[in-house]
């Protein structure tokens, strides 16, 4: 996990990552980077081949955070 062990948000972030990676298999690192970008209030551009789950990742993130 890219977040430190003493981070008070770690359990919440782990739950978010777990929820999303239950839908998107083998994408834990990408999910963590998206959450980092979100917490840093940054911009994110997701580029990859068609059909690898970019839209699903964003939809899952939106559902988990609501």
PQR file of N, CA, C, O and H, with PARSE charges and radii, in Angstrom:
ATOM      1  N   UNK A   1       0.857  -1.181   0.000 -0.4000 1.5000
ATOM      2  CA  UNK A   1       0.000   0.000   0.000 -0.0000 2.0000
ATOM      3  C   UNK A   1       0.892   1.230   0.000  0.5500 1.7000
ATOM      4  O   UNK A   1       1.927   1.257   0.665 -0.5500 1.4000
ATOM      5  N   UNK A   2       0.494   2.228  -0.735 -0.4000 1.5000
ATOM      6  CA  UNK A   2       1.323   3.417  -0.868 -0.0000 2.0000
ATOM      7  C   UNK A   2       1.127   4.410   0.268  0.5500 1.7000
ATOM      8  O   UNK A   2       1.829   5.420   0.327 -0.5500 1.4000
ATOM      9  H   UNK A   2      -0.347   2.207  -1.276  0.4000 1.0000
ATOM     10  N   UNK A   3       0.192   4.146   1.167 -0.4000 1.5000
ATOM     11  CA  UNK A   3      -0.028   5.011   2.306 -0.0000 2.0000
ATOM     12  C   UNK A   3       0.747   4.466   3.503  0.5500 1.7000
ATOM     13  O   UNK A   3       0.929   3.255   3.626 -0.5500 1.4000
ATOM     14  H   UNK A   3      -0.378   3.325   1.119  0.4000 1.0000
ATOM     15  N   UNK A   4       1.199   5.352   4.380 -0.4000 1.5000
ATOM     16  CA  UNK A   4       2.023   4.929   5.512 -0.0000 2.0000
ATOM     17  C   UNK A   4       1.194   4.180   6.554  0.5500 1.7000
ATOM     18  O   UNK A   4      -0.030   4.302   6.602 -0.5500 1.4000
ATOM     19  H   UNK A   4       1.051   6.335   4.280  0.4000 1.0000
ATOM     20  N   UNK A   5       1.881   3.410   7.378 -0.4000 1.5000
ATOM     21  CA  UNK A   5       1.207   2.608   8.403 -0.0000 2.0000
ATOM     22  C   UNK A   5       0.547   3.456   9.480  0.5500 1.7000
ATOM     23  O   UNK A   5      -0.457   3.039  10.057 -0.5500 1.4000
ATOM     24  H   UNK A   5       2.875   3.311   7.339  0.4000 1.0000
ATOM     25  N   UNK A   6       1.090   4.638   9.764 -0.4000 1.5000
ATOM     26  CA  UNK A   6       0.526   5.474  10.828 -0.0000 2.0000
ATOM     27  C   UNK A   6      -0.473   6.505  10.313  0.5500 1.7000
ATOM     28  O   UNK A   6      -0.867   7.405  11.055 -0.5500 1.4000
ATOM     29  H   UNK A   6       1.906   4.977   9.295  0.4000 1.0000
ATOM     30  N   UNK A   7      -0.880   6.388   9.080 -0.4000 1.5000
ATOM     31  CA  UNK A   7      -1.862   7.305   8.497 -0.0000 2.0000
ATOM     32  C   UNK A   7      -3.241   7.004   9.080  0.5500 1.7000
ATOM     33  O   UNK A   7      -3.704   5.869   8.974 -0.5500 1.4000
ATOM     34  H   UNK A   7      -0.561   5.657   8.477  0.4000 1.0000
ATOM     35  N   UNK A   8      -3.919   7.990   9.698 -0.4000 1.5000
ATOM     36  CA  UNK A   8      -5.234   7.733  10.296 -0.0000 2.0000
ATOM     37  C   UNK A   8      -6.311   7.389   9.258  0.5500 1.7000
ATOM     38  O   UNK A   8      -7.346   6.819   9.604 -0.5500 1.4000
ATOM     39  H   UNK A   8      -3.543   8.913   9.784  0.4000 1.0000
ATOM     40  N   UNK A   9      -6.069   7.733   7.998 -0.4000 1.5000
ATOM     41  CA  UNK A   9      -7.037   7.436   6.939 -0.0000 2.0000
ATOM     42  C   UNK A   9      -6.838   6.041   6.344  0.5500 1.7000
ATOM     43  O   UNK A   9      -7.641   5.600   5.522 -0.5500 1.4000
ATOM     44  H   UNK A   9      -5.229   8.196   7.717  0.4000 1.0000
ATOM     45  N   UNK A  10      -5.784   5.353   6.749 -0.4000 1.5000
ATOM     46  CA  UNK A  10      -5.435   4.068   6.142 -0.0000 2.0000
ATOM     47  C   UNK A  10      -6.583   3.054   6.157  0.5500 1.7000
ATOM     48  O   UNK A  10      -6.829   2.435   5.122 -0.5500 1.4000
ATOM     49  H   UNK A  10      -5.132   5.712   7.416  0.4000 1.0000
ATOM     50  N   UNK A  11      -7.299   2.846   7.269 -0.4000 1.5000
ATOM     51  CA  UNK A  11      -8.392   1.855   7.239 -0.0000 2.0000
ATOM     52  C   UNK A  11      -9.496   2.217   6.240  0.5500 1.7000
ATOM     53  O   UNK A  11     -10.050   1.346   5.569 -0.5500 1.4000
ATOM     54  H   UNK A  11      -7.099   3.349   8.110  0.4000 1.0000
ATOM     55  N   UNK A  12      -9.801   3.487   6.152 -0.4000 1.5000
ATOM     56  CA  UNK A  12     -10.836   3.929   5.211 -0.0000 2.0000
ATOM     57  C   UNK A  12     -10.364   3.720   3.782  0.5500 1.7000
ATOM     58  O   UNK A  12     -11.120   3.241   2.938 -0.5500 1.4000
ATOM     59  H   UNK A  12      -9.351   4.195   6.696  0.4000 1.0000
ATOM     60  N   UNK A  13      -9.118   4.078   3.510 -0.4000 1.5000
ATOM     61  CA  UNK A  13      -8.564   3.934   2.166 -0.0000 2.0000
ATOM     62  C   UNK A  13      -8.471   2.456   1.796  0.5500 1.7000
ATOM     63  O   UNK A  13      -8.762   2.082   0.660 -0.5500 1.4000
ATOM     64  H   UNK A  13      -8.503   4.468   4.196  0.4000 1.0000
ATOM     65  N   UNK A  14      -8.069   1.619   2.744 -0.4000 1.5000
ATOM     66  CA  UNK A  14      -7.999   0.181   2.482 -0.0000 2.0000
ATOM     67  C   UNK A  14      -9.373  -0.388   2.131  0.5500 1.7000
ATOM     68  O   UNK A  14      -9.490  -1.256   1.266 -0.5500 1.4000
ATOM     69  H   UNK A  14      -7.833   1.923   3.667  0.4000 1.0000
ATOM     70  N   UNK A  15     -10.402   0.103   2.802 -0.4000 1.5000
ATOM     71  CA  UNK A  15     -11.753  -0.368   2.505 -0.0000 2.0000
ATOM     72  C   UNK A  15     -12.195   0.059   1.115  0.5500 1.7000
ATOM     73  O   UNK A  15     -12.820  -0.719   0.394 -0.5500 1.4000
ATOM     74  H   UNK A  15     -10.307   0.809   3.504  0.4000 1.0000
ATOM     75  N   UNK A  16     -11.874   1.288   0.738 -0.4000 1.5000
ATOM     76  CA  UNK A  16     -12.210   1.780  -0.603 -0.0000 2.0000
ATOM     77  C   UNK A  16     -11.486   0.950  -1.657  0.5500 1.7000
ATOM     78  O   UNK A  16     -12.093   0.510  -2.634 -0.5500 1.4000
ATOM     79  H   UNK A  16     -11.366   1.919   1.324  0.4000 1.0000
ATOM     80  N   UNK A  17     -10.191   0.738  -1.456 -0.4000 1.5000
ATOM     81  CA  UNK A  17      -9.399  -0.059  -2.401 -0.0000 2.0000
ATOM     82  C   UNK A  17      -9.953  -1.478  -2.487  0.5500 1.7000
ATOM     83  O   UNK A  17     -10.072  -2.034  -3.579 -0.5500 1.4000
ATOM     84  H   UNK A  17      -9.698   1.095  -0.663  0.4000 1.0000
ATOM     85  N   UNK A  18     -10.290  -2.057  -1.354 -0.4000 1.5000
ATOM     86  CA  UNK A  18     -10.824  -3.412  -1.334 -0.0000 2.0000
ATOM     87  C   UNK A  18     -12.148  -3.504  -2.093  0.5500 1.7000
ATOM     88  O   UNK A  18     -12.370  -4.449  -2.850 -0.5500 1.4000
ATOM     89  H   UNK A  18     -10.194  -1.606  -0.467  0.4000 1.0000
ATOM     90  N   UNK A  19     -13.015  -2.532  -1.890 -0.4000 1.5000
ATOM     91  CA  UNK A  19     -14.313  -2.533  -2.583 -0.0000 2.0000
ATOM     92  C   UNK A  19     -14.134  -2.449  -4.097  0.5500 1.7000
ATOM     93  O   UNK A  19     -14.797  -3.161  -4.851 -0.5500 1.4000
ATOM     94  H   UNK A  19     -12.834  -1.765  -1.275  0.4000 1.0000
ATOM     95  N   UNK A  20     -13.241  -1.580  -4.528 -0.4000 1.5000
ATOM     96  CA  UNK A  20     -13.045  -1.396  -5.966 -0.0000 2.0000
ATOM     97  C   UNK A  20     -12.327  -2.589  -6.582  0.5500 1.7000
ATOM     98  O   UNK A  20     -12.680  -3.024  -7.678 -0.5500 1.4000
ATOM     99  H   UNK A  20     -12.703  -1.001  -3.916  0.4000 1.0000
ATOM    100  N   UNK A  21     -11.319  -3.125  -5.888 -0.4000 1.5000
ATOM    101  CA  UNK A  21     -10.579  -4.254  -6.450 -0.0000 2.0000
ATOM    102  C   UNK A  21     -11.368  -5.559  -6.405  0.5500 1.7000
ATOM    103  O   UNK A  21     -10.952  -6.556  -6.996 -0.5500 1.4000
ATOM    104  H   UNK A  21     -11.032  -2.772  -4.998  0.4000 1.0000
ATOM    105  N   UNK A  22     -12.500  -5.561  -5.710 -0.4000 1.5000
ATOM    106  CA  UNK A  22     -13.369  -6.737  -5.789 -0.0000 2.0000
ATOM    107  C   UNK A  22     -14.076  -6.786  -7.139  0.5500 1.7000
ATOM    108  O   UNK A  22     -14.530  -7.846  -7.570 -0.5500 1.4000
ATOM    109  H   UNK A  22     -12.838  -4.752  -5.230  0.4000 1.0000
ATOM    110  N   UNK A  23     -14.170  -5.639  -7.804 -0.4000 1.5000
ATOM    111  CA  UNK A  23     -14.764  -5.560  -9.138 -0.0000 2.0000
ATOM    112  C   UNK A  23     -13.675  -5.599 -10.206  0.5500 1.7000
ATOM    113  O   UNK A  23     -13.796  -6.322 -11.195 -0.5500 1.4000
ATOM    114  H   UNK A  23     -13.801  -4.777  -7.455  0.4000 1.0000
ATOM    115  N   UNK A  24     -12.626  -4.831 -10.008 -0.4000 1.5000
ATOM    116  CA  UNK A  24     -11.511  -4.767 -10.958 -0.0000 2.0000
ATOM    117  C   UNK A  24     -10.356  -5.608 -10.425  0.5500 1.7000
ATOM    118  O   UNK A  24      -9.673  -5.201  -9.485 -0.5500 1.4000
ATOM    119  H   UNK A  24     -12.528  -4.244  -9.205  0.4000 1.0000
ATOM    120  N   UNK A  25     -10.142  -6.745 -11.002 -0.4000 1.5000
ATOM    121  CA  UNK A  25      -9.101  -7.648 -10.530 -0.0000 2.0000
ATOM    122  C   UNK A  25      -7.730  -7.188 -11.024  0.5500 1.7000
ATOM    123  O   UNK A  25      -7.601  -6.684 -12.140 -0.5500 1.4000
ATOM    124  H   UNK A  25     -10.697  -7.076 -11.765  0.4000 1.0000
ATOM    125  N   UNK A  26      -6.718  -7.363 -10.191 -0.4000 1.5000
ATOM    126  CA  UNK A  26      -5.314  -7.043 -10.531 -0.0000 2.0000
ATOM    127  C   UNK A  26      -5.102  -5.567 -10.854  0.5500 1.7000
ATOM    128  O   UNK A  26      -4.267  -5.243 -11.699 -0.5500 1.4000
ATOM    129  H   UNK A  26      -6.823  -7.772  -9.285  0.4000 1.0000
ATOM    130  N   UNK A  27      -5.825  -4.679 -10.213 -0.4000 1.5000
ATOM    131  CA  UNK A  27      -5.672  -3.240 -10.455 -0.0000 2.0000
ATOM    132  C   UNK A  27      -5.461  -2.468  -9.162  0.5500 1.7000
ATOM    133  O   UNK A  27      -5.772  -1.278  -9.103 -0.5500 1.4000
ATOM    134  H   UNK A  27      -6.504  -4.942  -9.527  0.4000 1.0000
ATOM    135  N   UNK A  28      -4.938  -3.115  -8.122 -0.4000 1.5000
ATOM    136  CA  UNK A  28      -4.813  -2.467  -6.819 -0.0000 2.0000
ATOM    137  C   UNK A  28      -3.904  -1.238  -6.873  0.5500 1.7000
ATOM    138  O   UNK A  28      -4.241  -0.200  -6.303 -0.5500 1.4000
ATOM    139  H   UNK A  28      -4.685  -4.082  -8.169  0.4000 1.0000
ATOM    140  N   UNK A  29      -2.782  -1.338  -7.537 -0.4000 1.5000
ATOM    141  CA  UNK A  29      -1.863  -0.211  -7.610 -0.0000 2.0000
ATOM    142  C   UNK A  29      -2.513   0.980  -8.321  0.5500 1.7000
ATOM    143  O   UNK A  29      -2.376   2.121  -7.879 -0.5500 1.4000
ATOM    144  H   UNK A  29      -2.508  -2.181  -8.000  0.4000 1.0000
ATOM    145  N   UNK A  30      -3.208   0.716  -9.406 -0.4000 1.5000
ATOM    146  CA  UNK A  30      -3.882   1.783 -10.142 -0.0000 2.0000
ATOM    147  C   UNK A  30      -4.963   2.447  -9.294  0.5500 1.7000
ATOM    148  O   UNK A  30      -5.123   3.667  -9.333 -0.5500 1.4000
ATOM    149  H   UNK A  30      -3.319  -0.210  -9.765  0.4000 1.0000
ATOM    150  N   UNK A  31      -5.698   1.655  -8.536 -0.4000 1.5000
ATOM    151  CA  UNK A  31      -6.746   2.196  -7.662 -0.0000 2.0000
ATOM    152  C   UNK A  31      -6.125   3.086  -6.590  0.5500 1.7000
ATOM    153  O   UNK A  31      -6.653   4.158  -6.292 -0.5500 1.4000
ATOM    154  H   UNK A  31      -5.568   0.664  -8.505  0.4000 1.0000
ATOM    155  N   UNK A  32      -5.021   2.654  -6.017 -0.4000 1.5000
ATOM    156  CA  UNK A  32      -4.342   3.459  -5.002 -0.0000 2.0000
ATOM    157  C   UNK A  32      -3.859   4.777  -5.581  0.5500 1.7000
ATOM    158  O   UNK A  32      -3.952   5.812  -4.923 -0.5500 1.4000
ATOM    159  H   UNK A  32      -4.593   1.784  -6.259  0.4000 1.0000
ATOM    160  N   UNK A  33      -3.346   4.753  -6.798 -0.4000 1.5000
ATOM    161  CA  UNK A  33      -2.882   5.989  -7.425 -0.0000 2.0000
ATOM    162  C   UNK A  33      -4.039   6.943  -7.718  0.5500 1.7000
ATOM    163  O   UNK A  33      -3.895   8.158  -7.582 -0.5500 1.4000
ATOM    164  H   UNK A  33      -3.271   3.912  -7.333  0.4000 1.0000
ATOM    165  N   UNK A  34      -5.177   6.396  -8.118 -0.4000 1.5000
ATOM    166  CA  UNK A  34      -6.362   7.235  -8.359 -0.0000 2.0000
ATOM    167  C   UNK A  34      -6.805   7.892  -7.053  0.5500 1.7000
ATOM    168  O   UNK A  34      -7.151   9.073  -7.042 -0.5500 1.4000
ATOM    169  H   UNK A  34      -5.294   5.409  -8.229  0.4000 1.0000
ATOM    170  N   UNK A  35      -6.798   7.143  -5.965 -0.4000 1.5000
ATOM    171  CA  UNK A  35      -7.201   7.693  -4.669 -0.0000 2.0000
ATOM    172  C   UNK A  35      -6.208   8.760  -4.210  0.5500 1.7000
ATOM    173  O   UNK A  35      -6.610   9.788  -3.666 -0.5500 1.4000
ATOM    174  H   UNK A  35      -6.517   6.183  -5.974  0.4000 1.0000
ATOM    175  N   UNK A  36      -4.915   8.521  -4.426 -0.4000 1.5000
ATOM    176  CA  UNK A  36      -3.895   9.536  -4.099 -0.0000 2.0000
ATOM    177  C   UNK A  36      -4.162  10.831  -4.845  0.5500 1.7000
ATOM    178  O   UNK A  36      -4.108  11.921  -4.274 -0.5500 1.4000
ATOM    179  H   UNK A  36      -4.588   7.686  -4.868  0.4000 1.0000
ATOM    180  N   UNK A  37      -4.448  10.692  -6.119 -0.4000 1.5000
ATOM    181  CA  UNK A  37      -4.728  11.875  -6.937 -0.0000 2.0000
ATOM    182  C   UNK A  37      -5.975  12.594  -6.425  0.5500 1.7000
ATOM    183  O   UNK A  37      -6.008  13.823  -6.357 -0.5500 1.4000
ATOM    184  H   UNK A  37      -4.493   9.807  -6.583  0.4000 1.0000
ATOM    185  N   UNK A  38      -6.988  11.827  -6.070 -0.4000 1.5000
ATOM    186  CA  UNK A  38      -8.226  12.406  -5.554 -0.0000 2.0000
ATOM    187  C   UNK A  38      -7.974  13.152  -4.246  0.5500 1.7000
ATOM    188  O   UNK A  38      -8.459  14.269  -4.068 -0.5500 1.4000
ATOM    189  H   UNK A  38      -6.961  10.829  -6.125  0.4000 1.0000
ATOM    190  N   UNK A  39      -7.223  12.546  -3.334 -0.4000 1.5000
ATOM    191  CA  UNK A  39      -6.936  13.176  -2.048 -0.0000 2.0000
ATOM    192  C   UNK A  39      -6.040  14.402  -2.183  0.5500 1.7000
ATOM    193  O   UNK A  39      -6.113  15.326  -1.373 -0.5500 1.4000
ATOM    194  H   UNK A  39      -6.829  11.638  -3.479  0.4000 1.0000
ATOM    195  N   UNK A  40      -5.200  14.404  -3.206 -0.4000 1.5000
ATOM    196  CA  UNK A  40      -4.313  15.548  -3.447 -0.0000 2.0000
ATOM    197  C   UNK A  40      -5.009  16.654  -4.237  0.5500 1.7000
ATOM    198  O   UNK A  40      -4.422  17.699  -4.518 -0.5500 1.4000
ATOM    199  H   UNK A  40      -5.141  13.653  -3.864  0.4000 1.0000
ATOM    200  N   UNK A  41      -6.268  16.405  -4.589 -0.4000 1.5000
ATOM    201  CA  UNK A  41      -7.072  17.354  -5.370 -0.0000 2.0000
ATOM    202  C   UNK A  41      -6.397  17.678  -6.697  0.5500 1.7000
ATOM    203  O   UNK A  41      -6.410  18.816  -7.167 -0.5500 1.4000
ATOM    204  H   UNK A  41      -6.745  15.556  -4.361  0.4000 1.0000
ATOM    205  N   UNK A  42      -5.811  16.646  -7.282 -0.4000 1.5000
ATOM    206  CA  UNK A  42      -5.116  16.799  -8.553 -0.0000 2.0000
ATOM    207  C   UNK A  42      -5.991  16.393  -9.720  0.5500 1.7000
ATOM    208  O   UNK A  42      -7.164  16.053  -9.565 -0.5500 1.4000
ATOM    209  H   UNK A  42      -5.800  15.721  -6.901  0.4000 1.0000
ATOM    210  N   UNK A  43      -5.384  16.440 -10.884 -0.4000 1.5000
ATOM    211  CA  UNK A  43      -6.057  16.031 -12.111 -0.0000 2.0000
ATOM    212  C   UNK A  43      -5.533  14.658 -12.505  0.5500 1.7000
ATOM    213  O   UNK A  43      -4.389  14.311 -12.211 -0.5500 1.4000
ATOM    214  H   UNK A  43      -4.431  16.716 -11.009  0.4000 1.0000
ATOM    215  N   UNK A  44      -6.368  13.888 -13.165 -0.4000 1.5000
ATOM    216  CA  UNK A  44      -6.003  12.536 -13.539 -0.0000 2.0000
ATOM    217  C   UNK A  44      -6.411  12.283 -14.979  0.5500 1.7000
ATOM    218  O   UNK A  44      -7.549  12.546 -15.367 -0.5500 1.4000
ATOM    219  H   UNK A  44      -7.298  14.169 -13.404  0.4000 1.0000
ATOM    220  N   UNK A  45      -5.491  11.780 -15.755 -0.4000 1.5000
ATOM    221  CA  UNK A  45      -5.761  11.358 -17.116 -0.0000 2.0000
ATOM    222  C   UNK A  45      -5.440   9.876 -17.193  0.5500 1.7000
ATOM    223  O   UNK A  45      -4.296   9.468 -16.992 -0.5500 1.4000
ATOM    224  H   UNK A  45      -4.567  11.566 -15.440  0.4000 1.0000
ATOM    225  N   UNK A  46      -6.443   9.084 -17.481 -0.4000 1.5000
ATOM    226  CA  UNK A  46      -6.250   7.633 -17.560 -0.0000 2.0000
ATOM    227  C   UNK A  46      -6.192   7.260 -19.035  0.5500 1.7000
ATOM    228  O   UNK A  46      -7.171   7.399 -19.768 -0.5500 1.4000
ATOM    229  H   UNK A  46      -7.372   9.415 -17.644  0.4000 1.0000
ATOM    230  N   UNK A  47      -5.027   6.786 -19.451 -0.4000 1.5000
ATOM    231  CA  UNK A  47      -4.839   6.346 -20.830 -0.0000 2.0000
ATOM    232  C   UNK A  47      -4.471   4.873 -20.833  0.5500 1.7000
ATOM    233  O   UNK A  47      -3.616   4.442 -20.060 -0.5500 1.4000
ATOM    234  H   UNK A  47      -4.232   6.673 -18.855  0.4000 1.0000
ATOM    235  N   UNK A  48      -5.106   4.107 -21.690 -0.4000 1.5000
ATOM    236  CA  UNK A  48      -4.792   2.695 -21.848 -0.0000 2.0000
ATOM    237  C   UNK A  48      -5.559   2.189 -23.057  0.5500 1.7000
ATOM    238  O   UNK A  48      -6.283   2.937 -23.714 -0.5500 1.4000
ATOM    239  H   UNK A  48      -5.801   4.457 -22.318  0.4000 1.0000
ATOM    240  N   UNK A  49      -5.389   0.932 -23.331 -0.4000 1.5000
ATOM    241  CA  UNK A  49      -6.087   0.302 -24.443 -0.0000 2.0000
ATOM    242  C   UNK A  49      -7.569   0.174 -24.120  0.5500 1.7000
ATOM    243  O   UNK A  49      -7.952   0.163 -22.950 -0.5500 1.4000
ATOM    244  H   UNK A  49      -4.801   0.325 -22.798  0.4000 1.0000
ATOM    245  N   UNK A  50      -8.411   0.076 -25.157 -0.4000 1.5000
ATOM    246  CA  UNK A  50      -9.845  -0.117 -24.908 -0.0000 2.0000
ATOM    247  C   UNK A  50     -10.109  -1.435 -24.185  0.5500 1.7000
ATOM    248  O   UNK A  50      -9.455  -2.448 -24.433 -0.5500 1.4000
ATOM    249  H   UNK A  50      -8.101   0.084 -26.108  0.4000 1.0000
ATOM    250  N   UNK A  51     -11.082  -1.389 -23.292 -0.4000 1.5000
ATOM    251  CA  UNK A  51     -11.541  -2.605 -22.637 -0.0000 2.0000
ATOM    252  C   UNK A  51     -10.752  -3.062 -21.436  0.5500 1.7000
ATOM    253  O   UNK A  51     -10.865  -4.222 -21.040 -0.5500 1.4000
ATOM    254  H   UNK A  51     -11.614  -0.567 -23.090  0.4000 1.0000
ATOM    255  N   UNK A  52      -9.947  -2.184 -20.833 -0.4000 1.5000
ATOM    256  CA  UNK A  52      -9.157  -2.607 -19.669 -0.0000 2.0000
ATOM    257  C   UNK A  52      -9.754  -2.143 -18.349  0.5500 1.7000
ATOM    258  O   UNK A  52      -9.194  -2.442 -17.294 -0.5500 1.4000
ATOM    259  H   UNK A  52      -9.855  -1.241 -21.154  0.4000 1.0000
ATOM    260  N   UNK A  53     -10.870  -1.422 -18.371 -0.4000 1.5000
ATOM    261  CA  UNK A  53     -11.568  -1.082 -17.139 -0.0000 2.0000
ATOM    262  C   UNK A  53     -11.470   0.358 -16.686  0.5500 1.7000
ATOM    263  O   UNK A  53     -11.721   0.643 -15.515 -0.5500 1.4000
ATOM    264  H   UNK A  53     -11.324  -1.179 -19.228  0.4000 1.0000
ATOM    265  N   UNK A  54     -11.118   1.266 -17.556 -0.4000 1.5000
ATOM    266  CA  UNK A  54     -10.986   2.679 -17.153 -0.0000 2.0000
ATOM    267  C   UNK A  54     -12.331   3.242 -16.693  0.5500 1.7000
ATOM    268  O   UNK A  54     -12.419   3.859 -15.631 -0.5500 1.4000
ATOM    269  H   UNK A  54     -10.914   1.035 -18.507  0.4000 1.0000
ATOM    270  N   UNK A  55     -13.348   3.035 -17.472 -0.4000 1.5000
ATOM    271  CA  UNK A  55     -14.676   3.548 -17.121 -0.0000 2.0000
ATOM    272  C   UNK A  55     -15.219   2.840 -15.898  0.5500 1.7000
ATOM    273  O   UNK A  55     -15.834   3.472 -15.039 -0.5500 1.4000
ATOM    274  H   UNK A  55     -13.276   2.534 -18.335  0.4000 1.0000
ATOM    275  N   UNK A  56     -15.005   1.546 -15.806 -0.4000 1.5000
ATOM    276  CA  UNK A  56     -15.462   0.778 -14.646 -0.0000 2.0000
ATOM    277  C   UNK A  56     -14.780   1.258 -13.377  0.5500 1.7000
ATOM    278  O   UNK A  56     -15.413   1.344 -12.325 -0.5500 1.4000
ATOM    279  H   UNK A  56     -14.506   1.032 -16.504  0.4000 1.0000
ATOM    280  N   UNK A  57     -13.495   1.572 -13.467 -0.4000 1.5000
ATOM    281  CA  UNK A  57     -12.755   2.095 -12.312 -0.0000 2.0000
ATOM    282  C   UNK A  57     -13.388   3.389 -11.811  0.5500 1.7000
ATOM    283  O   UNK A  57     -13.605   3.549 -10.610 -0.5500 1.4000
ATOM    284  H   UNK A  57     -12.980   1.502 -14.321  0.4000 1.0000
ATOM    285  N   UNK A  58     -13.679   4.295 -12.706 -0.4000 1.5000
ATOM    286  CA  UNK A  58     -14.252   5.585 -12.312 -0.0000 2.0000
ATOM    287  C   UNK A  58     -15.673   5.407 -11.772  0.5500 1.7000
ATOM    288  O   UNK A  58     -16.048   6.059 -10.797 -0.5500 1.4000
ATOM    289  H   UNK A  58     -13.503   4.165 -13.681  0.4000 1.0000
ATOM    290  N   UNK A  59     -16.452   4.544 -12.387 -0.4000 1.5000
ATOM    291  CA  UNK A  59     -17.815   4.294 -11.905 -0.0000 2.0000
ATOM    292  C   UNK A  59     -17.809   3.656 -10.517  0.5500 1.7000
ATOM    293  O   UNK A  59     -18.608   4.030  -9.658 -0.5500 1.4000
ATOM    294  H   UNK A  59     -16.147   4.015 -13.178  0.4000 1.0000
ATOM    295  N   UNK A  60     -16.916   2.703 -10.297 -0.4000 1.5000
ATOM    296  CA  UNK A  60     -16.807   2.060  -8.982 -0.0000 2.0000
ATOM    297  C   UNK A  60     -16.380   3.076  -7.926  0.5500 1.7000
ATOM    298  O   UNK A  60     -16.927   3.095  -6.823 -0.5500 1.4000
ATOM    299  H   UNK A  60     -16.266   2.400 -10.994  0.4000 1.0000
ATOM    300  N   UNK A  61     -15.414   3.909  -8.259 -0.4000 1.5000
ATOM    301  CA  UNK A  61     -14.943   4.932  -7.331 -0.0000 2.0000
ATOM    302  C   UNK A  61     -16.092   5.871  -6.950  0.5500 1.7000
ATOM    303  O   UNK A  61     -16.258   6.208  -5.778 -0.5500 1.4000
ATOM    304  H   UNK A  61     -14.971   3.893  -9.155  0.4000 1.0000
ATOM    305  N   UNK A  62     -16.874   6.286  -7.932 -0.4000 1.5000
ATOM    306  CA  UNK A  62     -18.003   7.178  -7.652 -0.0000 2.0000
ATOM    307  C   UNK A  62     -19.023   6.499  -6.731  0.5500 1.7000
ATOM    308  O   UNK A  62     -19.534   7.129  -5.805 -0.5500 1.4000
ATOM    309  H   UNK A  62     -16.739   6.011  -8.885  0.4000 1.0000
ATOM    310  N   UNK A  63     -19.320   5.228  -6.977 -0.4000 1.5000
ATOM    311  CA  UNK A  63     -20.308   4.521  -6.150 -0.0000 2.0000
ATOM    312  C   UNK A  63     -19.796   4.306  -4.722  0.5500 1.7000
ATOM    313  O   UNK A  63     -20.562   4.401  -3.763 -0.5500 1.4000
ATOM    314  H   UNK A  63     -18.905   4.716  -7.729  0.4000 1.0000
ATOM    315  N   UNK A  64     -18.512   4.017  -4.588 -0.4000 1.5000
ATOM    316  CA  UNK A  64     -17.940   3.775  -3.257 -0.0000 2.0000
ATOM    317  C   UNK A  64     -17.906   5.060  -2.436  0.5500 1.7000
ATOM    318  O   UNK A  64     -18.104   5.022  -1.221 -0.5500 1.4000
ATOM    319  H   UNK A  64     -17.889   3.940  -5.367  0.4000 1.0000
ATOM    320  N   UNK A  65     -17.663   6.170  -3.072 -0.4000 1.5000
ATOM    321  CA  UNK A  65     -17.510   7.435  -2.356 -0.0000 2.0000
ATOM    322  C   UNK A  65     -18.835   8.125  -2.039  0.5500 1.7000
ATOM    323  O   UNK A  65     -18.859   9.080  -1.262 -0.5500 1.4000
ATOM    324  H   UNK A  65     -17.503   6.201  -4.058  0.4000 1.0000
ATOM    325  N   UNK A  66     -19.912   7.667  -2.615 -0.4000 1.5000
ATOM    326  CA  UNK A  66     -21.222   8.282  -2.345 -0.0000 2.0000
ATOM    327  C   UNK A  66     -21.771   7.769  -1.042  0.5500 1.7000
ATOM    328  O   UNK A  66     -22.863   8.164  -0.634 -0.5500 1.4000
ATOM    329  H   UNK A  66     -19.891   6.891  -3.246  0.4000 1.0000
TER
END
